[in-house]
């Protein structure tokens, strides 16, 4: 973490978070451009977007800047984590 590597610690949030959230989020675009919105589980999105959804669900996000206006689609944290 001191080297500036991005970390998303999903163990800090809801106990259902590690099961529900990763299967519904888009993949992180690494070494390739992100796909156009809207993003689904089969598309590639910027790391900042995926981190914003995890952050909204209660995960600890380190070394990933916050989005000024996070775009949280209906299938994101709020819709998934609440029961």
Gaussian input, Z-matrix of N, CA and C with variables (Angstrom, degrees):
# hf/3-21g

backbone

0 1
 N
 C     1     B1
 C     2     B2     1     A1
 N     3     B3     2     A2     1     D1
 C     4     B4     3     A3     2     D2
 C     5     B5     4     A4     3     D3
 N     6     B6     5     A5     4     D4
 C     7     B7     6     A6     5     D5
 C     8     B8     7     A7     6     D6
 N     9     B9     8     A8     7     D7
 C    10    B10     9     A9     8     D8
 C    11    B11    10    A10     9     D9
 N    12    B12    11    A11    10    D10
 C    13    B13    12    A12    11    D11
 C    14    B14    13    A13    12    D12
 N    15    B15    14    A14    13    D13
 C    16    B16    15    A15    14    D14
 C    17    B17    16    A16    15    D15
 N    18    B18    17    A17    16    D16
 C    19    B19    18    A18    17    D17
 C    20    B20    19    A19    18    D18
 N    21    B21    20    A20    19    D19
 C    22    B22    21    A21    20    D20
 C    23    B23    22    A22    21    D21
 N    24    B24    23    A23    22    D22
 C    25    B25    24    A24    23    D23
 C    26    B26    25    A25    24    D24
 N    27    B27    26    A26    25    D25
 C    28    B28    27    A27    26    D26
 C    29    B29    28    A28    27    D27
 N    30    B30    29    A29    28    D28
 C    31    B31    30    A30    29    D29
 C    32    B32    31    A31    30    D30
 N    33    B33    32    A32    31    D31
 C    34    B34    33    A33    32    D32
 C    35    B35    34    A34    33    D33
 N    36    B36    35    A35    34    D34
 C    37    B37    36    A36    35    D35
 C    38    B38    37    A37    36    D36
 N    39    B39    38    A38    37    D37
 C    40    B40    39    A39    38    D38
 C    41    B41    40    A40    39    D39
 N    42    B42    41    A41    40    D40
 C    43    B43    42    A42    41    D41
 C    44    B44    43    A43    42    D42
 N    45    B45    44    A44    43    D43
 C    46    B46    45    A45    44    D44
 C    47    B47    46    A46    45    D45
 N    48    B48    47    A47    46    D46
 C    49    B49    48    A48    47    D47
 C    50    B50    49    A49    48    D48
 N    51    B51    50    A50    49    D49
 C    52    B52    51    A51    50    D50
 C    53    B53    52    A52    51    D51
 N    54    B54    53    A53    52    D52
 C    55    B55    54    A54    53    D53
 C    56    B56    55    A55    54    D54
 N    57    B57    56    A56    55    D55
 C    58    B58    57    A57    56    D56
 C    59    B59    58    A58    57    D57
 N    60    B60    59    A59    58    D58
 C    61    B61    60    A60    59    D59
 C    62    B62    61    A61    60    D60
 N    63    B63    62    A62    61    D61
 C    64    B64    63    A63    62    D62
 C    65    B65    64    A64    63    D63
 N    66    B66    65    A65    64    D64
 C    67    B67    66    A66    65    D65
 C    68    B68    67    A67    66    D66
 N    69    B69    68    A68    67    D67
 C    70    B70    69    A69    68    D68
 C    71    B71    70    A70    69    D69
 N    72    B72    71    A71    70    D70
 C    73    B73    72    A72    71    D71
 C    74    B74    73    A73    72    D72
 N    75    B75    74    A74    73    D73
 C    76    B76    75    A75    74    D74
 C    77    B77    76    A76    75    D75
 N    78    B78    77    A77    76    D76
 C    79    B79    78    A78    77    D77
 C    80    B80    79    A79    78    D78
 N    81    B81    80    A80    79    D79
 C    82    B82    81    A81    80    D80
 C    83    B83    82    A82    81    D81
 N    84    B84    83    A83    82    D82
 C    85    B85    84    A84    83    D83
 C    86    B86    85    A85    84    D84
 N    87    B87    86    A86    85    D85
 C    88    B88    87    A87    86    D86
 C    89    B89    88    A88    87    D87
 N    90    B90    89    A89    88    D88
 C    91    B91    90    A90    89    D89
 C    92    B92    91    A91    90    D90
 N    93    B93    92    A92    91    D91
 C    94    B94    93    A93    92    D92
 C    95    B95    94    A94    93    D93
 N    96    B96    95    A95    94    D94
 C    97    B97    96    A96    95    D95
 C    98    B98    97    A97    96    D96
 N    99    B99    98    A98    97    D97
 C   100   B100    99    A99    98    D98
 C   101   B101   100   A100    99    D99
 N   102   B102   101   A101   100   D100
 C   103   B103   102   A102   101   D101
 C   104   B104   103   A103   102   D102
 N   105   B105   104   A104   103   D103
 C   106   B106   105   A105   104   D104
 C   107   B107   106   A106   105   D105
 N   108   B108   107   A107   106   D106
 C   109   B109   108   A108   107   D107
 C   110   B110   109   A109   108   D108
 N   111   B111   110   A110   109   D109
 C   112   B112   111   A111   110   D110
 C   113   B113   112   A112   111   D111
 N   114   B114   113   A113   112   D112
 C   115   B115   114   A114   113   D113
 C   116   B116   115   A115   114   D114
 N   117   B117   116   A116   115   D115
 C   118   B118   117   A117   116   D116
 C   119   B119   118   A118   117   D117
 N   120   B120   119   A119   118   D118
 C   121   B121   120   A120   119   D119
 C   122   B122   121   A121   120   D120
 N   123   B123   122   A122   121   D121
 C   124   B124   123   A123   122   D122
 C   125   B125   124   A124   123   D123
 N   126   B126   125   A125   124   D124
 C   127   B127   126   A126   125   D125
 C   128   B128   127   A127   126   D126
 N   129   B129   128   A128   127   D127
 C   130   B130   129   A129   128   D128
 C   131   B131   130   A130   129   D129
 N   132   B132   131   A131   130   D130
 C   133   B133   132   A132   131   D131
 C   134   B134   133   A133   132   D132
 N   135   B135   134   A134   133   D133
 C   136   B136   135   A135   134   D134
 C   137   B137   136   A136   135   D135
 N   138   B138   137   A137   136   D136
 C   139   B139   138   A138   137   D137
 C   140   B140   139   A139   138   D138
 N   141   B141   140   A140   139   D139
 C   142   B142   141   A141   140   D140
 C   143   B143   142   A142   141   D141
 N   144   B144   143   A143   142   D142
 C   145   B145   144   A144   143   D143
 C   146   B146   145   A145   144   D144
 N   147   B147   146   A146   145   D145
 C   148   B148   147   A147   146   D146
 C   149   B149   148   A148   147   D147
 N   150   B150   149   A149   148   D148
 C   151   B151   150   A150   149   D149
 C   152   B152   151   A151   150   D150
 N   153   B153   152   A152   151   D151
 C   154   B154   153   A153   152   D152
 C   155   B155   154   A154   153   D153
 N   156   B156   155   A155   154   D154
 C   157   B157   156   A156   155   D155
 C   158   B158   157   A157   156   D156
 N   159   B159   158   A158   157   D157
 C   160   B160   159   A159   158   D158
 C   161   B161   160   A160   159   D159
 N   162   B162   161   A161   160   D160
 C   163   B163   162   A162   161   D161
 C   164   B164   163   A163   162   D162
 N   165   B165   164   A164   163   D163
 C   166   B166   165   A165   164   D164
 C   167   B167   166   A166   165   D165
 N   168   B168   167   A167   166   D166
 C   169   B169   168   A168   167   D167
 C   170   B170   169   A169   168   D168
 N   171   B171   170   A170   169   D169
 C   172   B172   171   A171   170   D170
 C   173   B173   172   A172   171   D171
 N   174   B174   173   A173   172   D172
 C   175   B175   174   A174   173   D173
 C   176   B176   175   A175   174   D174
 N   177   B177   176   A176   175   D175
 C   178   B178   177   A177   176   D176
 C   179   B179   178   A178   177   D177
 N   180   B180   179   A179   178   D178
 C   181   B181   180   A180   179   D179
 C   182   B182   181   A181   180   D180
 N   183   B183   182   A182   181   D181
 C   184   B184   183   A183   182   D182
 C   185   B185   184   A184   183   D183
 N   186   B186   185   A185   184   D184
 C   187   B187   186   A186   185   D185
 C   188   B188   187   A187   186   D186
 N   189   B189   188   A188   187   D187
 C   190   B190   189   A189   188   D188
 C   191   B191   190   A190   189   D189
 N   192   B192   191   A191   190   D190
 C   193   B193   192   A192   191   D191
 C   194   B194   193   A193   192   D192
 N   195   B195   194   A194   193   D193
 C   196   B196   195   A195   194   D194
 C   197   B197   196   A196   195   D195
 N   198   B198   197   A197   196   D196
 C   199   B199   198   A198   197   D197
 C   200   B200   199   A199   198   D198
 N   201   B201   200   A200   199   D199
 C   202   B202   201   A201   200   D200
 C   203   B203   202   A202   201   D201
 N   204   B204   203   A203   202   D202
 C   205   B205   204   A204   203   D203
 C   206   B206   205   A205   204   D204
 N   207   B207   206   A206   205   D205
 C   208   B208   207   A207   206   D206
 C   209   B209   208   A208   207   D207
 N   210   B210   209   A209   208   D208
 C   211   B211   210   A210   209   D209
 C   212   B212   211   A211   210   D210
 N   213   B213   212   A212   211   D211
 C   214   B214   213   A213   212   D212
 C   215   B215   214   A214   213   D213
 N   216   B216   215   A215   214   D214
 C   217   B217   216   A216   215   D215
 C   218   B218   217   A217   216   D216
 N   219   B219   218   A218   217   D217
 C   220   B220   219   A219   218   D218
 C   221   B221   220   A220   219   D219
 N   222   B222   221   A221   220   D220
 C   223   B223   222   A222   221   D221
 C   224   B224   223   A223   222   D222
 N   225   B225   224   A224   223   D223
 C   226   B226   225   A225   224   D224
 C   227   B227   226   A226   225   D225
 N   228   B228   227   A227   226   D226
 C   229   B229   228   A228   227   D227
 C   230   B230   229   A229   228   D228
 N   231   B231   230   A230   229   D229
 C   232   B232   231   A231   230   D230
 C   233   B233   232   A232   231   D231
 N   234   B234   233   A233   232   D232
 C   235   B235   234   A234   233   D233
 C   236   B236   235   A235   234   D234
 N   237   B237   236   A236   235   D235
 C   238   B238   237   A237   236   D236
 C   239   B239   238   A238   237   D237
 N   240   B240   239   A239   238   D238
 C   241   B241   240   A240   239   D239
 C   242   B242   241   A241   240   D240
 N   243   B243   242   A242   241   D241
 C   244   B244   243   A243   242   D242
 C   245   B245   244   A244   243   D243
 N   246   B246   245   A245   244   D244
 C   247   B247   246   A246   245   D245
 C   248   B248   247   A247   246   D246

   B1=1.4468
   B2=1.5224
   B3=1.3171
   B4=1.4549
   B5=1.5195
   B6=1.3192
   B7=1.4639
   B8=1.5237
   B9=1.3209
   B10=1.4570
   B11=1.5188
   B12=1.3276
   B13=1.4603
   B14=1.5218
   B15=1.3320
   B16=1.4630
   B17=1.5236
   B18=1.3325
   B19=1.4621
   B20=1.5236
   B21=1.3324
   B22=1.4618
   B23=1.5242
   B24=1.3378
   B25=1.4601
   B26=1.5184
   B27=1.3355
   B28=1.4592
   B29=1.5235
   B30=1.3012
   B31=1.4590
   B32=1.5291
   B33=1.3258
   B34=1.4587
   B35=1.5235
   B36=1.3250
   B37=1.4630
   B38=1.5120
   B39=1.3122
   B40=1.4535
   B41=1.5285
   B42=1.3240
   B43=1.4582
   B44=1.5304
   B45=1.3319
   B46=1.4620
   B47=1.5271
   B48=1.3033
   B49=1.4632
   B50=1.5212
   B51=1.3266
   B52=1.4714
   B53=1.5214
   B54=1.3178
   B55=1.4638
   B56=1.5179
   B57=1.3122
   B58=1.4644
   B59=1.5185
   B60=1.3016
   B61=1.4561
   B62=1.5224
   B63=1.3240
   B64=1.4681
   B65=1.5258
   B66=1.3060
   B67=1.4688
   B68=1.5164
   B69=1.3254
   B70=1.4618
   B71=1.5243
   B72=1.3139
   B73=1.4590
   B74=1.5187
   B75=1.3446
   B76=1.4626
   B77=1.5305
   B78=1.3008
   B79=1.4617
   B80=1.5237
   B81=1.3200
   B82=1.4645
   B83=1.5255
   B84=1.3165
   B85=1.4625
   B86=1.5276
   B87=1.3182
   B88=1.4614
   B89=1.5255
   B90=1.3283
   B91=1.4544
   B92=1.5136
   B93=1.2992
   B94=1.4643
   B95=1.5172
   B96=1.3189
   B97=1.4703
   B98=1.5293
   B99=1.3195
   B100=1.4635
   B101=1.5256
   B102=1.3245
   B103=1.4597
   B104=1.5219
   B105=1.3142
   B106=1.4624
   B107=1.5298
   B108=1.3255
   B109=1.4635
   B110=1.5194
   B111=1.2878
   B112=1.4543
   B113=1.5272
   B114=1.3285
   B115=1.4513
   B116=1.5192
   B117=1.3135
   B118=1.4639
   B119=1.5322
   B120=1.3006
   B121=1.4656
   B122=1.5270
   B123=1.3146
   B124=1.4660
   B125=1.5250
   B126=1.3285
   B127=1.4605
   B128=1.5206
   B129=1.3220
   B130=1.4607
   B131=1.5223
   B132=1.3318
   B133=1.4607
   B134=1.5254
   B135=1.3387
   B136=1.4701
   B137=1.5318
   B138=1.3172
   B139=1.4679
   B140=1.5241
   B141=1.3233
   B142=1.4694
   B143=1.5239
   B144=1.3313
   B145=1.4641
   B146=1.5254
   B147=1.3204
   B148=1.4666
   B149=1.5325
   B150=1.3308
   B151=1.4665
   B152=1.5272
   B153=1.3367
   B154=1.4721
   B155=1.5203
   B156=1.3224
   B157=1.4647
   B158=1.5282
   B159=1.3330
   B160=1.4622
   B161=1.5248
   B162=1.3327
   B163=1.4640
   B164=1.5343
   B165=1.3232
   B166=1.4648
   B167=1.5231
   B168=1.3348
   B169=1.4671
   B170=1.5201
   B171=1.3322
   B172=1.4509
   B173=1.5144
   B174=1.3289
   B175=1.4645
   B176=1.5274
   B177=1.3208
   B178=1.4614
   B179=1.5302
   B180=1.3302
   B181=1.4624
   B182=1.5238
   B183=1.3353
   B184=1.4664
   B185=1.5205
   B186=1.3171
   B187=1.4642
   B188=1.5226
   B189=1.3220
   B190=1.4611
   B191=1.5223
   B192=1.3301
   B193=1.4652
   B194=1.5232
   B195=1.3232
   B196=1.4573
   B197=1.5181
   B198=1.3109
   B199=1.4618
   B200=1.5134
   B201=1.3205
   B202=1.4560
   B203=1.5240
   B204=1.3116
   B205=1.4547
   B206=1.5327
   B207=1.3280
   B208=1.4587
   B209=1.5234
   B210=1.2976
   B211=1.4582
   B212=1.5159
   B213=1.3239
   B214=1.4598
   B215=1.5231
   B216=1.3205
   B217=1.4567
   B218=1.5255
   B219=1.3337
   B220=1.4647
   B221=1.5180
   B222=1.3406
   B223=1.4671
   B224=1.5085
   B225=1.3309
   B226=1.4643
   B227=1.5248
   B228=1.3101
   B229=1.4600
   B230=1.5253
   B231=1.3151
   B232=1.4449
   B233=1.5095
   B234=1.3255
   B235=1.4645
   B236=1.5251
   B237=1.3172
   B238=1.4620
   B239=1.5241
   B240=1.3205
   B241=1.4614
   B242=1.5215
   B243=1.3178
   B244=1.4622
   B245=1.5151
   B246=1.3183
   B247=1.4687
   B248=1.5027
   A1=110.60
   A2=116.35
   A3=119.03
   A4=111.13
   A5=117.55
   A6=121.40
   A7=111.53
   A8=117.21
   A9=120.86
   A10=114.75
   A11=117.45
   A12=119.73
   A13=110.20
   A14=117.98
   A15=120.01
   A16=111.41
   A17=116.14
   A18=122.13
   A19=108.47
   A20=116.05
   A21=122.14
   A22=106.23
   A23=116.47
   A24=122.31
   A25=108.47
   A26=116.64
   A27=120.56
   A28=112.80
   A29=117.81
   A30=120.17
   A31=112.46
   A32=118.08
   A33=121.83
   A34=112.95
   A35=118.19
   A36=120.71
   A37=113.21
   A38=114.55
   A39=123.40
   A40=109.71
   A41=117.95
   A42=120.74
   A43=112.53
   A44=118.15
   A45=121.62
   A46=112.05
   A47=117.10
   A48=122.24
   A49=113.70
   A50=120.51
   A51=119.16
   A52=114.10
   A53=118.11
   A54=121.09
   A55=111.20
   A56=117.58
   A57=121.35
   A58=114.69
   A59=117.35
   A60=120.40
   A61=114.60
   A62=121.20
   A63=119.61
   A64=114.11
   A65=118.28
   A66=120.06
   A67=113.15
   A68=118.20
   A69=120.61
   A70=113.25
   A71=117.33
   A72=120.86
   A73=112.01
   A74=116.50
   A75=118.43
   A76=110.21
   A77=115.35
   A78=120.87
   A79=108.78
   A80=117.19
   A81=121.09
   A82=108.64
   A83=115.97
   A84=121.86
   A85=108.86
   A86=116.80
   A87=122.35
   A88=107.53
   A89=116.46
   A90=120.28
   A91=113.86
   A92=116.64
   A93=122.49
   A94=108.73
   A95=117.95
   A96=119.30
   A97=110.54
   A98=115.82
   A99=119.41
   A100=109.29
   A101=114.71
   A102=121.11
   A103=109.62
   A104=116.21
   A105=121.96
   A106=109.40
   A107=116.64
   A108=120.66
   A109=108.37
   A110=119.75
   A111=128.92
   A112=111.27
   A113=115.71
   A114=121.22
   A115=110.33
   A116=115.80
   A117=121.39
   A118=107.67
   A119=117.57
   A120=120.42
   A121=112.90
   A122=118.60
   A123=121.65
   A124=112.37
   A125=118.03
   A126=120.46
   A127=111.03
   A128=115.74
   A129=123.04
   A130=109.38
   A131=116.62
   A132=122.78
   A133=109.38
   A134=117.53
   A135=119.72
   A136=111.31
   A137=115.52
   A138=121.24
   A139=111.26
   A140=117.60
   A141=120.82
   A142=111.91
   A143=117.50
   A144=120.27
   A145=110.74
   A146=116.46
   A147=120.47
   A148=109.93
   A149=116.87
   A150=120.86
   A151=110.96
   A152=117.65
   A153=120.54
   A154=111.28
   A155=117.19
   A156=120.34
   A157=110.40
   A158=116.66
   A159=119.88
   A160=111.15
   A161=117.23
   A162=121.77
   A163=109.71
   A164=117.39
   A165=121.20
   A166=111.80
   A167=116.73
   A168=121.11
   A169=112.52
   A170=117.75
   A171=120.60
   A172=115.60
   A173=117.74
   A174=120.13
   A175=109.97
   A176=115.81
   A177=121.00
   A178=107.53
   A179=116.41
   A180=122.06
   A181=108.01
   A182=116.01
   A183=122.10
   A184=109.41
   A185=115.98
   A186=123.80
   A187=113.79
   A188=116.94
   A189=122.22
   A190=106.05
   A191=117.71
   A192=119.13
   A193=112.28
   A194=115.19
   A195=120.69
   A196=108.89
   A197=115.76
   A198=120.70
   A199=107.45
   A200=116.35
   A201=118.89
   A202=110.74
   A203=118.23
   A204=122.92
   A205=108.24
   A206=117.96
   A207=118.37
   A208=111.69
   A209=114.81
   A210=120.97
   A211=106.36
   A212=116.64
   A213=121.21
   A214=108.99
   A215=117.12
   A216=120.10
   A217=111.89
   A218=117.90
   A219=120.32
   A220=114.91
   A221=118.18
   A222=120.70
   A223=112.58
   A224=118.03
   A225=121.19
   A226=111.07
   A227=115.87
   A228=124.33
   A229=115.58
   A230=118.59
   A231=120.86
   A232=113.30
   A233=116.04
   A234=120.08
   A235=111.45
   A236=117.08
   A237=119.89
   A238=111.85
   A239=116.46
   A240=120.41
   A241=111.47
   A242=117.81
   A243=119.19
   A244=109.42
   A245=115.73
   A246=118.21
   A247=110.99
   D1=-35.45
   D2=179.85
   D3=-65.22
   D4=-25.62
   D5=179.35
   D6=-78.59
   D7=-4.88
   D8=177.88
   D9=91.72
   D10=14.12
   D11=178.87
   D12=-70.64
   D13=139.80
   D14=178.06
   D15=-70.76
   D16=137.45
   D17=-179.21
   D18=-134.43
   D19=133.51
   D20=171.68
   D21=-123.08
   D22=109.29
   D23=-177.77
   D24=-97.62
   D25=100.54
   D26=-176.47
   D27=-82.89
   D28=-3.28
   D29=-179.91
   D30=-78.62
   D31=-9.34
   D32=-178.73
   D33=-84.34
   D34=-19.87
   D35=-174.38
   D36=-93.99
   D37=-152.18
   D38=178.62
   D39=-57.08
   D40=142.61
   D41=-177.78
   D42=-66.08
   D43=-18.02
   D44=177.68
   D45=-88.84
   D46=-8.46
   D47=-176.42
   D48=-57.04
   D49=-46.93
   D50=-178.85
   D51=-63.47
   D52=-20.45
   D53=-179.02
   D54=-92.24
   D55=-47.77
   D56=-173.21
   D57=-80.29
   D58=-47.70
   D59=-169.40
   D60=-67.71
   D61=-49.56
   D62=-176.50
   D63=-59.99
   D64=-30.25
   D65=-177.88
   D66=-77.56
   D67=-11.22
   D68=-178.62
   D69=-110.90
   D70=-14.30
   D71=-178.31
   D72=-82.32
   D73=155.84
   D74=172.11
   D75=-70.27
   D76=163.69
   D77=176.23
   D78=-78.17
   D79=153.11
   D80=178.96
   D81=-79.79
   D82=130.42
   D83=178.68
   D84=-77.63
   D85=104.97
   D86=178.52
   D87=-118.93
   D88=121.22
   D89=179.50
   D90=73.46
   D91=15.67
   D92=178.19
   D93=-155.09
   D94=156.97
   D95=177.89
   D96=-70.77
   D97=152.51
   D98=177.35
   D99=-76.08
   D100=156.40
   D101=177.56
   D102=-75.71
   D103=166.73
   D104=175.87
   D105=-71.02
   D106=150.72
   D107=173.83
   D108=-72.80
   D109=155.22
   D110=0.84
   D111=-78.09
   D112=147.21
   D113=-178.97
   D114=-95.63
   D115=144.13
   D116=175.43
   D117=-130.98
   D118=-175.28
   D119=-175.92
   D120=-67.18
   D121=-15.17
   D122=-179.95
   D123=-101.17
   D124=9.71
   D125=-178.36
   D126=-116.64
   D127=171.40
   D128=-179.99
   D129=-108.30
   D130=130.19
   D131=-179.09
   D132=-126.06
   D133=161.16
   D134=176.47
   D135=-63.94
   D136=148.68
   D137=178.64
   D138=-55.92
   D139=-38.84
   D140=-178.62
   D141=-61.24
   D142=-34.54
   D143=178.59
   D144=-69.69
   D145=-48.22
   D146=-179.94
   D147=-61.57
   D148=-41.29
   D149=178.27
   D150=-64.08
   D151=-36.94
   D152=179.42
   D153=-63.72
   D154=-37.87
   D155=178.63
   D156=-67.86
   D157=-44.76
   D158=176.61
   D159=-61.48
   D160=-42.44
   D161=-179.45
   D162=-61.84
   D163=-41.94
   D164=179.04
   D165=-65.45
   D166=-26.37
   D167=179.38
   D168=-85.74
   D169=-2.70
   D170=176.12
   D171=104.70
   D172=2.48
   D173=178.44
   D174=-74.90
   D175=154.35
   D176=176.01
   D177=-87.70
   D178=122.72
   D179=-178.49
   D180=-115.85
   D181=123.04
   D182=-175.15
   D183=-122.11
   D184=137.55
   D185=176.28
   D186=63.47
   D187=26.87
   D188=172.87
   D189=-128.29
   D190=118.96
   D191=-176.44
   D192=-63.27
   D193=147.18
   D194=176.66
   D195=-73.81
   D196=142.33
   D197=173.41
   D198=-76.12
   D199=141.40
   D200=179.08
   D201=-70.22
   D202=-37.45
   D203=176.29
   D204=-130.47
   D205=83.82
   D206=-178.21
   D207=-61.73
   D208=137.54
   D209=177.97
   D210=-99.85
   D211=105.90
   D212=-177.14
   D213=-112.87
   D214=102.63
   D215=-179.90
   D216=-68.03
   D217=168.44
   D218=-176.77
   D219=-57.21
   D220=-28.66
   D221=-178.55
   D222=-85.10
   D223=3.96
   D224=-176.10
   D225=-80.74
   D226=-165.56
   D227=-169.03
   D228=-44.69
   D229=-51.80
   D230=-175.62
   D231=-60.42
   D232=-41.17
   D233=-177.42
   D234=-76.32
   D235=-25.64
   D236=-174.48
   D237=-92.44
   D238=-43.38
   D239=-171.41
   D240=-75.38
   D241=-35.91
   D242=-178.92
   D243=-72.12
   D244=147.58
   D245=-179.64
   D246=-119.64

